[in-house]
Amino acid sequence: MMKRIDKELFKETYYFEELTNGLKVYINHKQGYNTTTAALGTPFGALDIHASDGEKRYDFNPGIAHFIEHKLFEDPEGDVLDQFAKMGAYVNAMTSYSETVYYFTLTGKKHLNECLDLLLDFTQRLTIDEESVAKEKPIIIEEVKMYEQMPDARLIDETYKCLYHNYPLIYDIGGDEASVKAISLDELNQCYKLNYHPSNMILCITTFEDPDKIMNIIKSNQNRKSFSKIKPGKTIFAEEPLNVKKSKHYLGMDVNSQKHVYAIKCNHQGIEPYEIVKKEKALRFALQMLFSNLNPDYQGWLDEGLINYFFGYDVSFNPDASYIMFYCENNTADNLKSLVDKTLRNARLTEEKLTQLKRRYIGNYFAEFNDVENYTISQLRYLLDDLDIYLIYDIVSGLTINDLQNEIDLIDMDNYSLITLGPKMS
């Protein structure tokens, strides 16, 4: 039976039910709207290349999650993109390092039933043979090669390879030419069965339509199908040393100027998901205070040419691998590190700026609930990480200056990699 959950602070209502086959369904009811987005996801992404079901170990080639995403759009009833387009719906999918998500957005009631059926149908059947797999490989290899020729994407890939010894971030989401060529039909079928069972998936829908009607459509679809029982797989990661693999690296490409990354490896193993979210939000706020125009020194850095408008940073915290990354154009990698380290050591964090950042974040956070597509996908991605999108408000609201300063103090500026991408050396 569906359970109704009211979020009074957010003026939102959603319904939840776990079906008999294990599929978890969340329906956000938006009265007065005229758009529906439905997103179906599995917590299976590019990182999940080694797994165990408790009895057997499974080893897959890098890029297999992306490969499966490609093949699912080849449906026996015809190209999935064309089928959605004929019903006036926009459909897309994304494979990240930690999940794969398929979604559609439709305006109005017409074809809503058919679109929901199609979303569930094309993701719950993988119909491939040796010929179709062989046909797909050169397409994916060309896509991988295209990204390899993009300087910014290549710079990030090289950064991961310098930070990590064994962690699968060292592989591109699409794999590489060798791994794509090595993917077999049997491997694809086994990987699909292990990761696309309804019990391993979550369906999030935001709609103006009656939730009972939506749930009946979903149940009718699922009741027409049978699914073999599986033991849930658990991702296995090789032991990853705490130190970086390479402290300095130069990559030559056909470019005219240099770009640099200063990346710091962090360790958050054994920390619970909500605590990691709190730590990441705290550090992002601290870095925004220090490395944006909120810092009075920022304009001076621009005027002196220490940075330009390409300068920025990124933070990624999770229990298995975390990093902080700063990047800039021209100047030198050593100067980038010197500027960042000096600013971190002399961090000036204020309550006034923290309040400003909180208000800005929370304003954008509430605005997202009015964007049907973004809201649905964000909610799904949090759920796939065992997190609740509504609790992010409590985490951000409760942040203190001490939380921000603690994250700055924990940065190990000695455990770093400096990566430069520049013109090929003769």
C-alpha positions as CSV (number, residue, x, y, z in Angstrom):
1,M,0.0,0.0,0.0
2,M,1.2,3.5,-0.8
3,K,2.4,5.6,2.1
4,R,1.8,9.4,1.9
5,I,4.5,11.7,3.2
6,D,3.8,15.4,3.7
7,K,6.8,17.8,3.9
8,E,5.1,20.9,5.4
9,L,8.2,23.1,5.4
10,F,8.6,22.5,1.6
11,K,4.8,22.4,0.9
12,E,5.5,19.1,-0.9
13,T,3.7,15.7,-0.8
14,Y,5.1,12.4,-2.1
15,Y,4.0,8.8,-2.0
16,F,6.1,5.8,-1.5
17,E,5.6,2.0,-2.1
18,E,8.0,-0.9,-2.6
19,L,6.5,-3.3,-5.1
20,T,6.5,-7.1,-4.6
21,N,9.4,-7.4,-7.1
22,G,11.4,-5.0,-5.0
23,L,11.1,-1.9,-7.2
24,K,10.9,1.3,-5.0
25,V,8.5,3.9,-6.3
26,Y,8.3,7.6,-5.3
27,I,5.6,9.8,-6.6
28,N,5.7,13.5,-6.0
29,H,2.3,15.0,-6.5
30,K,2.3,18.6,-8.0
31,Q,-1.2,19.9,-8.3
32,G,-1.6,22.8,-10.7
33,Y,1.4,21.7,-12.9
34,N,1.1,20.3,-16.4
35,T,4.4,18.4,-16.7
36,T,5.5,14.9,-15.7
37,T,9.0,13.6,-15.3
38,A,9.7,10.0,-14.6
39,A,13.2,8.8,-13.8
40,L,14.3,5.2,-13.3
41,G,17.8,4.5,-11.9
42,T,20.2,1.9,-10.7
43,P,23.1,2.5,-8.4
44,F,25.4,1.0,-11.0
45,G,27.9,3.2,-12.7
46,A,31.4,3.3,-14.2
47,L,33.0,2.5,-10.8
48,D,31.2,-0.8,-10.3
49,I,33.4,-3.1,-12.4
50,H,34.1,-5.6,-9.6
51,A,31.3,-7.1,-7.5
52,S,30.3,-10.1,-5.4
53,D,26.9,-11.6,-4.6
54,G,28.4,-13.4,-1.6
55,E,29.1,-16.6,-3.5
56,K,30.7,-15.5,-6.8
57,R,32.9,-12.6,-7.8
58,Y,32.1,-10.7,-11.0
59,D,34.8,-8.8,-13.0
60,F,33.6,-6.5,-15.8
61,N,35.5,-4.4,-18.3
62,P,35.7,-0.7,-17.7
63,G,33.0,1.1,-19.7
64,I,30.4,-1.7,-19.5
65,A,27.8,0.5,-17.6
66,H,27.9,3.0,-20.5
67,F,27.7,0.2,-23.1
68,I,24.5,-1.2,-21.5
69,E,23.0,2.3,-21.5
70,H,23.6,2.4,-25.3
71,K,22.2,-1.0,-26.0
72,L,19.0,-0.5,-24.0
73,F,17.9,2.2,-26.4
74,E,17.8,-0.4,-29.2
75,D,14.3,-1.9,-28.5
76,P,12.6,-4.7,-30.4
77,E,9.7,-2.2,-31.0
78,G,12.0,0.3,-32.7
79,D,14.3,3.1,-31.7
80,V,13.3,4.2,-28.2
81,L,14.1,7.9,-28.9
82,D,11.7,7.8,-31.9
83,Q,9.0,6.1,-29.9
84,F,9.1,8.8,-27.1
85,A,9.3,11.6,-29.7
86,K,6.2,10.4,-31.5
87,M,4.4,10.8,-28.1
88,G,5.7,14.3,-27.6
89,A,8.1,13.3,-24.8
90,Y,11.7,14.2,-24.3
91,V,13.8,11.2,-23.2
92,N,17.4,10.9,-22.1
93,A,19.8,8.9,-20.0
94,M,23.1,9.3,-18.2
95,T,25.8,7.1,-16.9
96,S,27.9,8.6,-14.1
97,Y,30.6,7.0,-12.0
98,S,28.0,5.9,-9.4
99,E,24.7,5.4,-11.2
100,T,22.8,5.0,-14.4
101,V,19.5,7.0,-14.9
102,Y,16.9,6.9,-17.6
103,Y,14.1,9.6,-17.7
104,F,11.4,11.2,-19.8
105,T,9.5,14.5,-19.5
106,L,6.1,15.0,-21.0
107,T,3.6,17.9,-21.0
108,G,-0.1,17.1,-20.6
109,K,-1.9,13.8,-19.9
110,K,-2.0,12.4,-23.4
111,H,0.4,9.4,-23.8
112,L,1.4,9.5,-20.1
113,N,0.4,5.9,-19.6
114,E,2.3,4.8,-22.7
115,C,5.4,6.8,-21.8
116,L,5.5,5.2,-18.3
117,D,5.1,1.7,-19.9
118,L,7.8,2.4,-22.4
119,L,10.3,3.7,-19.7
120,L,9.7,0.5,-17.7
121,D,9.7,-1.8,-20.8
122,F,12.9,-0.7,-22.6
123,T,15.0,-0.6,-19.4
124,Q,13.7,-4.1,-18.2
125,R,14.7,-6.0,-21.3
126,L,18.1,-6.3,-22.9
127,T,17.7,-7.8,-26.4
128,I,21.2,-8.1,-27.9
129,D,23.2,-10.6,-29.9
130,E,26.7,-10.9,-31.1
131,E,26.0,-8.8,-34.2
132,S,24.5,-5.9,-32.4
133,V,27.3,-5.9,-29.8
134,A,29.9,-5.9,-32.5
135,K,28.1,-3.1,-34.3
136,E,28.1,-0.9,-31.2
137,K,31.8,-1.1,-30.4
138,P,33.2,1.2,-33.0
139,I,30.4,3.8,-32.2
140,I,31.4,3.8,-28.5
141,I,35.2,3.8,-29.4
142,E,34.7,6.9,-31.5
143,E,32.9,8.6,-28.6
144,V,35.7,7.7,-26.2
145,K,38.3,9.0,-28.7
146,M,36.3,12.3,-29.1
147,Y,36.5,12.9,-25.4
148,E,40.2,12.0,-25.4
149,Q,40.8,14.9,-27.8
150,M,39.0,17.4,-25.6
151,P,41.6,19.2,-23.4
152,D,39.5,19.9,-20.4
153,A,38.1,16.3,-20.2
154,R,41.6,14.9,-20.8
155,L,43.0,17.1,-18.0
156,I,40.5,15.7,-15.5
157,D,41.2,12.1,-16.6
158,E,44.9,12.6,-16.1
159,T,44.3,14.1,-12.7
160,Y,42.4,11.0,-11.6
161,K,45.3,8.8,-12.9
162,C,47.8,10.8,-10.9
163,L,45.7,10.7,-7.7
164,Y,44.7,7.1,-7.7
165,H,46.6,3.8,-7.9
166,N,43.7,1.3,-8.2
167,Y,40.4,3.2,-7.7
168,P,38.3,2.9,-10.9
169,L,38.2,6.7,-11.4
170,I,41.4,6.0,-13.4
171,Y,39.1,4.7,-16.2
172,D,36.9,7.0,-18.3
173,I,33.2,6.4,-17.9
174,G,33.1,5.0,-21.4
175,G,36.2,2.9,-20.8
176,D,39.0,2.9,-23.4
177,E,39.5,1.3,-26.8
178,A,40.9,-1.9,-25.4
179,S,38.2,-2.4,-22.7
180,V,35.4,-1.6,-25.1
181,K,36.7,-4.1,-27.6
182,A,37.0,-6.7,-24.9
183,I,33.4,-6.5,-23.7
184,S,31.5,-9.6,-24.7
185,L,27.8,-10.6,-25.1
186,D,27.9,-12.9,-22.1
187,E,29.5,-10.2,-20.0
188,L,26.8,-7.6,-20.9
189,N,24.0,-10.1,-20.2
190,Q,25.5,-11.1,-16.8
191,C,26.2,-7.5,-15.8
192,Y,22.6,-6.4,-16.8
193,K,21.0,-9.2,-14.8
194,L,23.1,-8.4,-11.7
195,N,22.4,-4.6,-11.7
196,Y,19.0,-4.1,-13.5
197,H,16.7,-6.2,-11.3
198,P,13.8,-4.2,-10.0
199,S,15.0,-4.8,-6.5
200,N,18.1,-2.8,-7.3
201,M,16.2,0.1,-8.9
202,I,14.3,3.2,-7.9
203,L,11.6,5.0,-9.9
204,C,10.9,8.6,-9.1
205,I,8.0,10.5,-10.7
206,T,6.9,14.1,-10.3
207,T,3.4,14.6,-11.8
208,F,0.1,16.5,-11.6
209,E,-1.8,13.3,-12.2
210,D,-3.5,11.3,-9.4
211,P,-0.9,9.2,-7.6
212,D,-3.2,6.2,-7.4
213,K,-3.6,6.2,-11.1
214,I,0.1,6.5,-11.7
215,M,0.8,3.6,-9.3
216,N,-1.8,1.5,-11.0
217,I,-0.1,2.0,-14.3
218,I,3.2,1.0,-12.8
219,K,1.8,-2.1,-11.0
220,S,-0.1,-3.2,-14.1
221,N,3.2,-3.0,-16.1
222,Q,5.2,-4.9,-13.5
223,N,2.6,-7.6,-12.9
224,R,2.8,-8.5,-16.6
225,K,6.5,-9.5,-16.1
226,S,8.4,-12.1,-14.3
227,F,11.9,-11.5,-12.9
228,S,14.3,-14.2,-11.8
229,K,15.5,-14.0,-8.2
230,I,19.0,-12.6,-7.7
231,K,21.3,-12.0,-4.9
232,P,22.2,-8.4,-4.7
233,G,25.7,-7.6,-5.8
234,K,28.1,-5.5,-3.7
235,T,30.8,-3.5,-5.4
236,I,34.4,-4.5,-4.5
237,F,37.2,-2.0,-4.6
238,A,40.8,-2.9,-4.6
239,E,42.8,-1.5,-1.7
240,E,43.7,2.1,-2.4
241,P,46.9,3.6,-0.8
242,L,46.3,6.9,0.9
243,N,49.1,8.6,-0.9
244,V,48.8,10.0,-4.5
245,K,50.3,7.9,-7.3
246,K,52.2,10.7,-9.0
247,S,52.9,14.1,-7.6
248,K,53.7,15.9,-10.9
249,H,52.7,15.2,-14.5
250,Y,52.9,17.0,-17.9
251,L,50.5,16.1,-20.7
252,G,51.3,17.4,-24.2
253,M,48.4,18.1,-26.6
254,D,47.8,20.2,-29.7
255,V,47.0,23.3,-27.6
256,N,48.5,26.8,-27.5
257,S,48.4,27.6,-23.8
258,Q,48.8,25.7,-20.5
259,K,46.2,24.6,-18.0
260,H,47.0,23.3,-14.6
261,V,45.3,21.3,-11.8
262,Y,46.3,21.2,-8.2
263,A,44.6,18.1,-6.7
264,I,44.6,17.0,-3.1
265,K,43.7,13.5,-2.1
266,C,41.4,13.0,0.9
267,N,40.4,10.0,3.0
268,H,36.8,9.5,4.2
269,Q,36.7,5.8,4.5
270,G,34.2,4.5,7.1
271,I,32.3,7.8,7.3
272,E,28.5,7.7,7.1
273,P,26.8,9.2,4.0
274,Y,25.1,12.1,5.8
275,E,28.3,13.1,7.5
276,I,30.1,13.1,4.2
277,V,27.5,15.3,2.7
278,K,27.9,17.7,5.7
279,K,31.7,17.7,5.3
280,E,31.4,18.4,1.5
281,K,28.9,21.2,1.9
282,A,31.0,22.8,4.7
283,L,34.2,22.7,2.5
284,R,32.3,24.0,-0.5
285,F,31.1,27.0,1.5
286,A,34.6,27.6,2.9
287,L,36.2,27.5,-0.6
288,Q,33.5,29.8,-1.9
289,M,34.4,32.3,0.8
290,L,38.1,32.0,0.0
291,F,38.2,31.6,-3.8
292,S,35.5,33.8,-5.2
293,N,34.7,37.5,-5.2
294,L,33.6,37.1,-1.6
295,N,37.3,37.3,-0.8
296,P,38.6,40.9,-1.0
297,D,41.9,39.5,-2.5
298,Y,40.2,37.9,-5.4
299,Q,40.0,40.9,-7.7
300,G,43.7,41.6,-6.9
301,W,44.6,38.1,-8.1
302,L,42.8,38.8,-11.4
303,D,44.4,42.2,-11.8
304,E,47.9,40.8,-11.1
305,G,47.3,37.9,-13.6
306,L,47.7,35.3,-10.9
307,I,44.4,33.8,-12.1
308,N,42.0,34.4,-14.9
309,Y,38.3,33.6,-15.4
310,F,39.1,29.9,-16.0
311,F,40.2,29.6,-12.4
312,G,38.0,27.4,-10.2
313,Y,37.7,24.4,-7.9
314,D,35.8,21.2,-7.4
315,V,35.1,19.0,-4.4
316,S,34.1,15.3,-4.5
317,F,33.6,13.5,-1.2
318,N,32.5,9.9,-0.9
319,P,33.4,6.9,1.4
320,D,35.7,5.3,-1.1
321,A,37.5,8.2,-2.7
322,S,37.6,11.9,-2.1
323,Y,39.5,14.8,-3.6
324,I,39.7,18.6,-3.8
325,M,40.7,20.1,-7.1
326,F,41.9,23.6,-8.1
327,Y,42.5,24.6,-11.7
328,C,43.8,27.6,-13.6
329,E,45.0,28.6,-17.1
330,N,48.5,29.9,-17.8
331,N,50.7,31.0,-14.9
332,T,52.4,27.8,-13.5
333,A,51.2,24.8,-11.5
334,D,53.6,25.7,-8.7
335,N,52.2,29.2,-8.5
336,L,48.7,27.8,-8.4
337,K,49.6,25.6,-5.4
338,S,51.4,28.4,-3.7
339,L,48.4,30.7,-4.0
340,V,45.9,28.1,-2.8
341,D,48.1,26.9,0.1
342,K,48.7,30.4,1.4
343,T,45.0,31.2,1.2
344,L,44.0,28.0,3.0
345,R,46.5,28.6,5.8
346,N,45.3,32.1,6.3
347,A,41.7,31.4,5.9
348,R,39.4,34.2,6.9
349,L,35.9,32.8,7.4
350,T,33.1,35.0,8.8
351,E,29.6,34.4,10.1
352,E,28.3,37.2,7.8
353,K,29.5,35.4,4.7
354,L,28.3,32.0,5.9
355,T,24.8,33.4,6.4
356,Q,25.0,34.9,2.9
357,L,26.1,31.6,1.4
358,K,23.4,29.6,3.3
359,R,20.7,31.9,2.1
360,R,21.9,31.7,-1.5
361,Y,22.1,27.9,-1.4
362,I,18.7,27.4,0.3
363,G,17.1,29.8,-2.1
364,N,18.4,27.8,-5.1
365,Y,17.5,24.6,-3.2
366,F,13.8,25.6,-2.8
367,A,13.7,26.8,-6.4
368,E,14.7,23.4,-7.6
369,F,11.4,21.9,-6.3
370,N,9.6,24.0,-8.9
371,D,11.6,22.5,-11.8
372,V,10.0,19.2,-12.3
373,E,12.8,17.6,-14.3
374,N,15.7,18.7,-12.1
375,Y,13.8,18.0,-8.9
376,T,12.9,14.4,-10.0
377,I,16.5,13.6,-11.1
378,S,18.1,15.1,-8.1
379,Q,15.8,13.3,-5.7
380,L,16.5,10.0,-7.5
381,R,20.3,10.5,-7.4
382,Y,20.1,11.2,-3.6
383,L,18.0,8.1,-3.1
384,L,20.5,6.0,-5.1
385,D,23.1,7.1,-2.6
386,D,20.8,6.2,0.3
387,L,20.2,9.9,1.0
388,D,17.0,12.0,1.4
389,I,16.9,15.3,-0.6
390,Y,14.7,16.9,2.1
391,L,17.4,16.4,4.8
392,I,19.9,18.5,2.8
393,Y,18.1,21.6,4.1
394,D,18.8,20.5,7.7
395,I,22.5,19.8,7.0
396,V,23.1,23.2,5.3
397,S,21.0,25.1,7.9
398,G,23.0,23.6,10.7
399,L,26.5,24.4,9.4
400,T,28.7,26.5,11.6
401,I,32.0,28.4,11.1
402,N,33.7,25.7,13.1
403,D,32.5,23.1,10.6
404,L,34.0,25.1,7.8
405,Q,37.3,25.7,9.6
406,N,37.5,22.0,10.6
407,E,37.4,21.0,6.9
408,I,40.1,23.5,6.0
409,D,42.3,22.2,8.8
410,L,41.9,18.6,7.6
411,I,43.2,19.3,4.2
412,D,46.6,17.5,3.7
413,M,48.4,19.9,1.4
414,D,51.4,17.5,1.3
415,N,49.3,14.7,-0.4
416,Y,48.9,16.3,-3.8
417,S,49.3,16.0,-7.5
418,L,50.2,18.9,-9.9
419,I,49.1,18.2,-13.5
420,T,49.8,20.5,-16.5
421,L,48.3,20.2,-19.9
422,G,50.2,22.2,-22.5
423,P,51.7,22.2,-26.0
424,K,53.6,19.1,-27.1
425,M,57.3,19.3,-26.3
426,S,59.6,18.9,-29.3
